[in-house]
């Protein structure tokens, strides 16, 4: 890959490179059917639309990203820029040693993409003092449909793309970014490009900031797609997925309303995927923690509900997590301390990173339909690319791809490694009004050890990155 030397870290300078590749998909289907040991036939789930896990707050300012004080005064929430998140996770010491993700590639799977991603990223980088990345846009199914600002799905995915690219780059500024775009957000279209990305080994870390509540999909479909993720294990690619943003609930198949009982999100539940949940960061201006991280739950926050233009609180705005009804417990969750929680099922998340709307992050956007400028964003769409960036740092340090990292994560937790930071408070129970009735979906509580709301906890990257590089 190109673009490996960056001025911010004393390694020279680089030109921004952007390549767009429209790949002929017919040949790809044949090759991938052979590579993955499964066909790329149209799935019966093709028409179901994915839910991107990015939550955009209804506030845009055009000049500069807001400070924490400005966000608190104007919005009654906190908001953070890359330097603050960098400090919070102990990344500064790694950057000082030249560990920036150099030589690693992060693959981001989205639908539609954003027509302004290159220029928006340049604005984001300029404000954050970040180097220009190596950015490659890959379209396995050919050209994207023409972008229309009146299409709310396209606009939502433009926002998702913006968050994924800007914050993956913020965490691993030396890593290359491969943006893989699907022509729509159906399960079939998204999995076709996932299959392509894995089968053609487009990168070392693959991040998916979207999902489907398990009951909306057939178990046969999820089992069949498990073969695709199995290829990533053999090819030593790390695959990450957001745990979801509706707490212990999730969107109904119709997209209108929520499940009244606990559900989990796929593909986060696939055992060959690392599921990333959400936490709330409470930071000072220098990025110092003012209190320990808690499991993210903004369901009862009137400020957050107002900013995302929902009905009055409560509404389901919290980290996903719980037990899969499809996948049994994988071997890396076999320790008695974890088994007591998962009871023979695949439990998610595995690990958690910043996602709270009460402590959101800043992005820059200029695509049609959205006001041009800086916006506050949150959700596990934030935590997934942030963690993908952390893994890219470990790939560079290890000098080789890491593949499935879940066994390493649970081993580090069992060994009480310094890089694993417990998250011991918070829950993902949610409540909402549906059909004129108040519905409460009881979720899970953070605790010492593994939990179904925070996984093994969060990280201190200064320790976690070298630990992961040694262990995975």
N, C-alpha and C positions, 0 to 999 in steps of 0.2 A: 504494500500500500504506500501511498505518498503522504507528504505533509507531516514530517515527524519532528521538526525542530521549531521551538516556540520561544519568542522573546521574553514572555512573562517569567519563564523559568530559567533564563540565562542560557538558552540553547539556540540562539539565533533567531531567524524569522522564516515565515513561510507565506506563500500566496494561497488564497482561498481557491479550492478546486471544487467544482460541482459537475458531476456527470449524470446524465439521465439516460437510462437504458430501457428501451421497450423490447422485451424479450418475446420471441415467438413461442407461444405457450403450447402449441400442439406437440412440438418436439420435446418440450419440457415434461409434458404429461407422460410420454412414453419412457423417457429416461428415469423419471422419478418413480414410476410404477416398478421399474426394475430395481432402483436404488432402495426404495422403502419397503419392498416386498408387499406392496398393496397398491391397488389401483387408485387413480385420482378421479374416479367416477363421481358424477353429481350426487350429492348426499340428499336424503329425504329432508334434511334439516336446512337445505339451501336457503329457503325463504325467510328464516328467522333472523332478525337483525341483532347485531351485537350492541351491547351498551358500553360506550366508551366511559372510562372511569375518571374522566376529568370533570371537575366542577368549577365553572367560571363564575366569579362573583360579579354582580351587575354594577361595576364601577371601573371606569377607564380614565386615566389621566395622561396627558400627552407629553409632558416635559421630561421628567426623570422618574425612576422607580421611587416609591414612597419609602420613607424611613419608618421604623417601628412606631415612633411617636406620632407621625402623620396618620398612619393607619389607625392607631388607637383613637386619635382625635376625630377623624372623619368617619370611620367605619365601625368603631368599637371592637376591632380585632387587631391582632398583630400580623405583620407581613415581613418576609425575609428576602434578602438578596443573596447571591452565591457566596460572598465572603463570609456572611454570618453562618450559613449552613456548613461551609467549609470548616470554620472554627468549631462549630458545635460537634461535628463528627470526627474531629482530630485529624483532618486531612492535611492541614498546613505542614506538618512535619514530614509527611510523605512527599508532598510537592517539592519541599526544600531538598529532598534527596533525589529528585528527578523522577519520582514515581508519579506519572501523569496519565498512564494508560498507553504510552507510546508503543506502537507496534500491535496493539489490540484493536479489534473492530467490534462495535456495538451495532446490532441489527434491531431496528424498530419496526414493528409490524402495525400498519394502519390501513384504514380505508380512505380512499379519495386523495389524501394528502392535503397540502396547503399550497395555493398558487404563489404565496409570498414567503415561503419558508426561508429561502436563501437570504433575502434582504432583511427579514425579521431577525434571523440569527445574527446577522452582522450588527444590527442595532443593539441587540442583547449583549453581544460580546464586547462592543465598544463601551457600553455602560459598566460592564462588570470587569473590564480589563482582561478579558479572555483572548487567547490566540484564535486565529482562524482555523477551523477544522477541515479535515478531509471529509467531504460529504458526497455520497454516491446515492442517487435515487434510482431504484430498480422497480420495473413494472412488468412482472412475469406475464400478466394477462394482456399486455399491450397498453395503448394510451388510456389515460383516465377520461371519464366523461367530462364535458366542459363544466367548469365550476360556475354555479349559479348561487348568488347570495341569498336568493329567496328559498333555496333548498336547506331546510334546517338541519338535515342530516349532514350535508356537505359542510355546512358552517361549523357544526359541532365537531366534526372530524378534523377540520382545519385547526380548531383550537386544541384538539388532542395532539395533533402533529406538532404544533408549536411547543406545547409543554414537554412532550417527549424529547424532541431534538434539543431544545435549549437546556434542559436540566440534565440530560445524559452528558452533554458536552460540558456543562458547568462542573460536574463531578469528576469526569475523566477528560480533561482538556487536551490531552495528547492522543486520545483514541480516535480512530476513524469512525465515522457514522455512516451506516448503510440504511437508508430509509426505503422500506419495501411496501409498495402501495397496492392495495386491492381495488378493483373497480366498483365494488359496493361493499356493504358491511354485513352481508349474510354470512352465516356460519360456513357455507360451502366456499364462498369467495375468499374469506379470510384464511381458511385452512388450506386452500390451494396455494396461497403465497407463503404460508408457514412451511408447507411441504417443500416448496421450491427453495426457500431460504435454508432449510436444514439439509436437503438433498444436495444442494450446490455449495454448501458450507460457506455462506456469505460472510460469516463472522464468528467470533468466539463466544459472544453473549447475545442472546435474543430476548428482547423485552416485548411483552404483550400487555398493553394497558386497556384491555377490554375483556368482556366475559359474558356468560349466559348463566342464569340460575339453573342448577342441575335439572329441576323438574321440567324445564322448557325443552330439554333435549331428550332423545331416546338413549337408553343405556347402550344400545347397539352402536349408535353413532359415536358416543364417547369411547367405547371400547375399541372401535375401528381406528379412531384417530390416535389412540394410545400407541399404535404401531408407528405413527409418524414421530411422536416424541421419543419412542424407543430408538430411532435412528440417531437422534441427537446424542443419546448416551454413548452409542458406539462410536460416533464421530467426535466425541469429547467437546460438545457444544453445551454451554450452560443456557438453559431456557428458564425465563422468569415470567410470572404472570401476576397481575394485580388481584388482590383478594376480593375486591368489590367495595362499593360505597353505600350500601343499604343496610349495613349492620348485619344482624342475624336473619334479616329478611332479604328479599330480592324482587325484581320486577316480574310480574306475571307474563305468561307467554304473549298475551295480547299487548303488553307494554302499558296497559292501563290499570294501575293499581299494583299492590304488593302482596306477597304471600303472607298468610296469617300464621305461619308456623316456620320454624328455623329451616333455612336452606343455605347451601353454599354455592360458590361460583366455579364453573369450569371455564377455561382450562386450568385454573389454579389448583383444582383438586387432582389433576393427573399426577401420579406418583413420580413421573420423570420431569416434573416442572417444580421450580422453587416458587412457592406462594409467598407474596410479600404483603403484609398487612400494614395498617396505618397507626401512627402515633401522633401525639400532640407535643410539639416543641414549645417551650416557654423560655425565650432567649432575651438577653440584654443586647444593647446596641453593638457590642463587640462580638456577639455570637456566643457569649457565655451563658450557660444554663442557669436559670433562676430557680428551677425546681426540676426534679426528675421527670423524665418522659412518662406520659400516661397513654393508655389506649385511646385512640381517637373516637370521640362520640360528640357530635354537635347537634344531635336530634332535638335537644331542648333549648338550643341557643336562639333567642329571638333575633339577635343581630345577624347571624348566619342565615337563618330562614328568610329574613328580609332581603339580604344581599343576593340570594339566588332566586328571588321572586317566587317563593313558594307560599303556600297558605301559612297561617300562623302555626308556631311550634305546638306540638312536636311533629316532625316528619322524619323519615328514615335517612339520616345523614351520619354514617358511622362506618368504621372499618368492618369489612367482611370477615368471616371466620366461623368455623364449625366443623361438622362431620360430613364426609361424603356419603351419599347413599348408593354410590356406584362402585367406588374403589375400596378394596380392603386395605388394612394397615400395611404400609410398606416396611421392609426390614429395618430401615433406619429409624423407625418410630417404635422399635420393639423394646427398648429399655423400659423397665417396670414403671419408672416415674412418668413416662409418656403414655405407656399402655393404659395406666389407670385413668388417663384423661380421654384417650381416643377409643377405647373399648373395641379394638379389632377393626376400626374403620380408618381411612385416610383422614387425618386431621389437618386443617389449615387455620392460620398461616404457618409458615416455617420460621419466618423472621419478620421484623417490622421496621419501617422507616417513616420519616415525616410525611403526613398526609392531611393534617387537620386544617379545616377552614378557619378556625380561630387563630391559627398560626400559619397562614398561607404563604405561598411564594409568588414572586413577581415574574411575569413573562411580558415579552413585547410582541405585538400583533399588528397587522395592517391589511389583512384580507378583507375583501368586500363583505359587507353585512355586519361587520364588527367595527366599533369605533377604533381608530388608529391610536395606539399608545400602549401604556403599561396597564396591566390588569392583574388582579389577585386571583390565584388559582389554587385548587386543593384536590384531594382525593387520592386513592391508591394509584391513579395514573401518575401521580407525582412520586410516590414511594417506589414504584417499579423501575422507572428509568434512573432514579437516584441510586438504587441498589445495583442496577446494571453497570453504572459507572464505577461503583466500588469493586465489583467483580473484575472489571477491565483493569483496574489498578493491580489486582492480585495476579491477573494473567501476565502482565508485564513483569512483575516481580518474580513470578515462578519461571518465566521464560518459556512457557508452554500453555496451551489451553487447559482448562480445568474440568470441563465436562459437568456431569451431575454433581453438584456441590452439597446436596442435602445430607449425605452421610457425614461429610466433614462438619457441617453446621451442628448436627446433633452430637457428634463426638466432642467438638469444642465446648458445647454447652455442658455435656456430662463431665468434662474435665475442668469446669469452672474457669475456662480461659479468660484472660483479661479483656479480650476483644468482644466478648458477649456481655452486654449490659442488661440486667433484668428489667422488665417492665412489670410492676407488681400492683398497679392500680388502674381502674377503669373497666368498662364493659362495653359490649356491643348490643345491648338490648335496645329496641326501638319501639316507638308507638306512632300511630297515625289514625286519621279518621277515614273510614271506608264504608260506603253504603250507609252513611249516617250514624255509624257506630265507631267508638274508639277501640282500636285493636292494639294490643300489646304483644310483641314477639319477644319472649325472654331469650336472651343470648347467653353470653359467657363472660366470666370475670377473669381479669388478669390475676396472676398469682406468682408466688415464687416457683420457679421451674417452668415447664412447658404449659401454655394455656391456649385455648381455642379462640383467643382474641388478639394475642400478641406473639404467638409462637414461642421460640426460646428467648425472645426479647429483642433488643435493638443492638447497635454496635458502637464501639469506639474504633474507628478505622485505623488509627495509628497502631493498634495491636492486632485488630481483626484481619487486616490485609496481609501482613506477613504470616499470621497463623493460618489463614486460608490457603495462601500460596504453598505453605509447607505440608498441609494436611490433605488437600484435595487431590 
